Amino acid sequence: MSRGAELFVVCPNPECRSEVSPYVTECPYCGTRVRKRAPKLDRRGPSRRPRGRRPAPSLSRLRPDEIPGIRPEARPYATGALVLVSCAVWIVGKGGLVSLSSLPVNGPLGQEWWRVLTTQFLYVSGVYMFGALLAVGIFGWLLERRYGPVGVLVLFALTGAGGAGLEVALQTYPVAFGGNGAALGLLCAWAVPDLMARIRGTDYEGDLLGVGVIAAALALIPLARDEASALAGLGGAVAGLLAGLVLARLSPR
């Protein structure tokens, strides 16, 4: 070991022989000269190996109102459009500005097959409309974050039209107003990945208990409103589950 690294030195006086600091010139106990001068301190510190310069991280150009390094979530334009169209149809229908009698499923369709699509935007009761559009807004927004705006529009049309089509196929005089089928379809399509994770025993992010309460409320709407179809709700839920299974297989979360 080098002398600069010693913890102490022994006083050369045979009558003292005390252990003193290596950085003093005289023994503090007897005054005997220990060394001519104190050793120099190494002020350079530990040696460091030169490292190659790391390239600075680069980000793409920022979008408007974007925080550096954090991408903002896309706005739910498709979901908002679905809600706004329903509200606009409600206002136009209640104001009597345009006749909407050729749009809902209110009797045999004949050749007017488009009614299974347009009837999703027609409501008679404001309470019914509020509940259905609230569910469409919540789960449409969540699905739009996951699959994009086109995915939400396709799911809405598929589940709503599938539910209304089930009503038309099984009833002699079918009646199906509003989007309870589409709302249940979007809810079920969103819940499929969490249901699969629960079956596998793995972690999931959603609140299935809260989703179940909303689903039960939507399923009970036909008991309070005659224009709401229970078959449309059932058909929309089944279509949503099937679509959710397909999407869960095709696109990992």
C-alpha positions as CSV (number, residue, x, y, z in Angstrom):
1,M,0.0,0.0,0.0
2,S,1.3,3.5,-0.9
3,R,2.2,5.8,2.0
4,G,-0.4,8.3,0.9
5,A,-3.1,5.7,1.5
6,E,-1.9,4.8,5.1
7,L,-4.3,5.4,7.9
8,F,-1.7,6.2,10.5
9,V,2.1,6.2,11.2
10,V,4.0,5.3,14.4
11,C,5.9,8.0,16.2
12,P,9.6,7.2,15.9
13,N,10.2,8.2,19.6
14,P,10.8,4.8,21.3
15,E,9.3,6.1,24.5
16,C,6.1,7.3,22.7
17,R,5.3,4.9,19.8
18,S,1.9,6.5,19.4
19,E,-0.2,6.1,16.3
20,V,-0.6,9.5,14.6
21,S,-2.1,10.8,11.4
22,P,0.1,10.6,8.3
23,Y,-0.7,14.2,7.5
24,V,1.1,15.8,10.5
25,T,4.9,16.6,10.8
26,E,5.2,16.3,14.5
27,C,3.8,13.9,17.0
28,P,1.0,15.7,19.0
29,Y,1.9,13.6,22.1
30,C,5.6,14.0,22.5
31,G,6.6,16.6,19.8
32,T,8.9,14.3,18.0
33,R,9.5,15.1,14.4
34,V,7.6,12.6,12.3
35,R,8.5,13.8,8.8
36,K,9.9,16.9,7.1
37,R,6.7,18.0,5.3
38,A,3.1,16.7,5.0
39,P,2.3,14.6,2.0
40,K,0.5,16.2,-0.9
41,L,-3.2,15.5,-1.4
42,D,-4.4,14.0,-4.7
43,R,-7.0,16.5,-5.9
44,R,-7.6,14.8,-9.3
45,G,-10.2,12.4,-7.8
46,P,-10.9,9.0,-9.3
47,S,-9.8,8.5,-12.9
48,R,-12.6,8.4,-15.5
49,R,-12.6,6.6,-18.7
50,P,-13.6,8.7,-21.7
51,R,-17.0,7.6,-23.1
52,G,-18.3,8.0,-26.5
53,R,-20.9,10.8,-26.9
54,R,-24.4,9.5,-27.0
55,P,-26.6,10.8,-29.7
56,A,-29.3,13.2,-28.4
57,P,-32.8,11.8,-28.6
58,S,-34.9,13.3,-31.3
59,L,-38.6,13.7,-31.6
60,S,-40.8,14.3,-34.5
61,R,-42.3,17.7,-35.1
62,L,-44.8,18.8,-32.5
63,R,-48.5,19.0,-33.3
64,P,-50.5,22.1,-32.2
65,D,-51.1,22.2,-28.4
66,E,-48.7,19.3,-27.9
67,I,-46.4,19.0,-24.9
68,P,-42.8,18.1,-25.9
69,G,-42.3,14.4,-25.6
70,I,-46.0,13.5,-25.0
71,R,-48.5,12.8,-27.8
72,P,-52.0,14.1,-27.1
73,E,-54.9,11.7,-27.4
74,A,-56.9,12.0,-30.6
75,R,-60.2,13.8,-30.1
76,P,-63.3,11.5,-30.4
77,Y,-64.6,13.2,-33.6
78,A,-66.6,10.1,-34.8
79,T,-68.3,9.6,-31.4
80,G,-69.1,13.3,-31.1
81,A,-70.6,13.2,-34.6
82,L,-72.9,10.3,-33.8
83,V,-74.2,12.1,-30.7
84,L,-74.6,15.4,-32.5
85,V,-76.6,13.8,-35.4
86,S,-79.0,12.2,-32.9
87,C,-79.5,15.6,-31.1
88,A,-80.0,17.4,-34.4
89,V,-82.6,14.9,-35.6
90,W,-84.4,15.3,-32.2
91,I,-84.5,19.0,-32.6
92,V,-85.7,18.8,-36.2
93,G,-88.3,16.2,-35.3
94,K,-89.7,18.0,-32.3
95,G,-89.8,21.3,-34.1
96,G,-91.8,19.8,-37.0
97,L,-89.4,21.2,-39.6
98,V,-89.0,17.9,-41.5
99,S,-91.1,14.8,-41.6
100,L,-89.2,11.8,-40.3
101,S,-91.9,9.2,-40.7
102,S,-89.9,7.4,-43.4
103,L,-86.8,6.9,-41.2
104,P,-87.8,4.7,-38.2
105,V,-88.5,1.0,-37.9
106,N,-92.3,1.3,-37.3
107,G,-93.9,-1.5,-39.2
108,P,-92.9,-3.7,-42.1
109,L,-90.0,-2.3,-44.0
110,G,-90.7,-3.6,-47.5
111,Q,-87.9,-2.3,-49.7
112,E,-86.9,0.5,-47.3
113,W,-84.0,-1.5,-45.7
114,W,-82.2,1.7,-44.8
115,R,-84.5,2.2,-41.9
116,V,-82.5,-0.3,-39.8
117,L,-79.7,2.3,-39.9
118,T,-81.6,5.5,-39.7
119,T,-83.9,4.4,-36.8
120,Q,-80.9,4.5,-34.5
121,F,-81.0,8.3,-34.6
122,L,-84.7,8.8,-33.8
123,Y,-86.1,9.1,-30.3
124,V,-89.5,9.8,-28.9
125,S,-88.5,10.2,-25.2
126,G,-85.8,12.6,-24.1
127,V,-84.9,10.4,-21.1
128,Y,-84.4,7.4,-23.3
129,M,-82.3,9.5,-25.7
130,F,-80.2,10.8,-22.8
131,G,-79.4,7.3,-21.4
132,A,-78.7,5.8,-24.8
133,L,-76.5,8.7,-26.0
134,L,-74.6,8.7,-22.7
135,A,-73.6,5.1,-23.2
136,V,-72.8,5.8,-26.9
137,G,-70.6,8.7,-25.9
138,I,-68.7,6.8,-23.1
139,F,-68.0,3.6,-24.9
140,G,-67.7,5.1,-28.4
141,W,-65.0,7.4,-27.0
142,L,-63.2,4.5,-25.4
143,L,-63.4,2.4,-28.6
144,E,-62.3,5.3,-30.7
145,R,-59.1,5.6,-28.6
146,R,-58.6,1.8,-29.2
147,Y,-59.6,1.3,-32.9
148,G,-59.9,4.8,-34.4
149,P,-62.9,6.8,-35.7
150,V,-63.6,4.4,-38.6
151,G,-63.8,1.5,-36.2
152,V,-66.4,3.3,-34.1
153,L,-68.6,4.2,-37.0
154,V,-68.5,0.6,-38.3
155,L,-69.3,-0.8,-34.9
156,F,-72.2,1.6,-34.4
157,A,-73.7,0.8,-37.7
158,L,-73.1,-2.9,-37.4
159,T,-74.5,-3.3,-33.9
160,G,-77.4,-0.9,-34.3
161,A,-78.5,-2.3,-37.7
162,G,-78.0,-5.8,-36.4
163,G,-80.3,-5.2,-33.5
164,A,-83.0,-3.5,-35.5
165,G,-82.7,-6.3,-38.1
166,L,-83.4,-8.9,-35.5
167,E,-86.6,-7.0,-34.5
168,V,-87.7,-6.9,-38.1
169,A,-86.9,-10.6,-38.7
170,L,-88.8,-11.9,-35.6
171,Q,-91.7,-9.5,-35.3
172,T,-94.8,-9.2,-37.6
173,Y,-95.1,-5.5,-36.8
174,P,-91.6,-4.5,-35.8
175,V,-91.0,-1.3,-33.7
176,A,-87.5,-0.2,-32.9
177,F,-86.7,3.5,-32.2
178,G,-83.4,4.8,-30.9
179,G,-80.0,3.4,-30.3
180,N,-80.3,1.1,-27.4
181,G,-79.0,-1.8,-29.6
182,A,-76.0,0.3,-30.8
183,A,-75.3,1.5,-27.2
184,L,-75.3,-2.1,-25.9
185,G,-73.2,-3.2,-28.9
186,L,-70.5,-0.6,-28.3
187,L,-70.5,-1.5,-24.6
188,C,-70.0,-5.2,-25.3
189,A,-67.4,-4.6,-27.9
190,W,-65.3,-2.6,-25.5
191,A,-65.7,-5.0,-22.6
192,V,-64.6,-8.1,-24.6
193,P,-60.9,-7.8,-23.9
194,D,-61.5,-7.3,-20.2
195,L,-63.8,-10.3,-20.1
196,M,-61.2,-12.4,-21.8
197,A,-58.5,-11.2,-19.3
198,R,-60.8,-12.0,-16.4
199,I,-61.4,-15.5,-17.8
200,R,-57.7,-16.1,-18.1
201,G,-57.1,-14.7,-14.7
202,T,-54.8,-11.9,-15.8
203,D,-55.0,-8.2,-15.0
204,Y,-57.3,-5.8,-16.8
205,E,-57.9,-2.0,-16.6
206,G,-61.7,-1.7,-16.9
207,D,-64.4,-1.7,-14.3
208,L,-66.6,-4.6,-15.3
209,L,-69.0,-4.1,-12.4
210,G,-69.8,-0.5,-13.5
211,V,-70.1,-1.8,-17.1
212,G,-72.5,-4.4,-16.0
213,V,-74.7,-1.8,-14.2
214,I,-74.8,0.3,-17.4
215,A,-75.6,-2.7,-19.5
216,A,-78.5,-3.7,-17.1
217,A,-79.9,-0.1,-17.3
218,L,-79.8,-0.2,-21.1
219,A,-81.4,-3.6,-21.2
220,L,-84.3,-2.4,-19.0
221,I,-85.2,0.6,-21.2
222,P,-87.8,-1.4,-23.2
223,L,-89.7,-2.0,-20.0
224,A,-90.2,1.7,-19.6
225,R,-90.5,2.8,-23.3
226,D,-92.7,0.9,-25.8
227,E,-90.7,2.3,-28.8
228,A,-87.5,0.8,-27.5
229,S,-87.1,-2.8,-28.7
230,A,-85.8,-5.5,-26.4
231,L,-84.8,-7.6,-29.4
232,A,-82.8,-4.7,-30.8
233,G,-80.9,-4.5,-27.6
234,L,-80.2,-8.2,-27.6
235,G,-79.2,-8.2,-31.2
236,G,-76.9,-5.3,-30.7
237,A,-75.3,-6.9,-27.6
238,V,-74.6,-10.2,-29.5
239,A,-73.2,-8.3,-32.5
240,G,-71.0,-6.3,-30.2
241,L,-69.6,-9.4,-28.5
242,L,-68.9,-11.0,-31.8
243,A,-67.2,-7.9,-33.2
244,G,-65.2,-7.5,-30.0
245,L,-63.9,-11.0,-30.2
246,V,-62.8,-10.5,-33.8
247,L,-61.1,-7.2,-33.1
248,A,-59.4,-8.6,-30.0
249,R,-57.9,-11.4,-32.1
250,L,-56.8,-9.1,-34.9
251,S,-55.4,-6.1,-33.0
252,P,-53.5,-6.7,-29.7
253,R,-54.2,-4.2,-27.0
